[in-house]
């Protein structure tokens, strides 16, 4: 069974989002997503300062099985990258909710408004139960 953290919000594309300081949101992929992808071998990060809209691709995640897009669950500007993933992409597998985070965005508008469209843990668990 995949780990779903109660204090995070989730997209239907299997990204998680955590509200940070000021207007920032930290984003990564879920435990369910990383387990489906298998061993992560490369993470393509966006450029700092890149603007994104909800649903836009932020980069790609390459595993031994496939290459998948990383979608932005909220709109905003990329303000921080997890550069550790350049040399250690496997952090996405070993710690998807911690050291394996991918980007931080400064959201357009209020973070609570931007995050309001995402799924809570219970809703996400129901989604992945249907996909298991």
Secondary structure, 3 states (H helix, E strand, C coil): CCCCCCCCEECCCCEEEEECCCCEEEEEECHHHHHHHCCEEEEECCCCCCEECCCCEEEEEEECCCEEEEECCCCEEEEEECCHHHHCCCHHHHCCCCCCCCEEEEECCCHHHHHCCCECHHHHHHHHHHHC
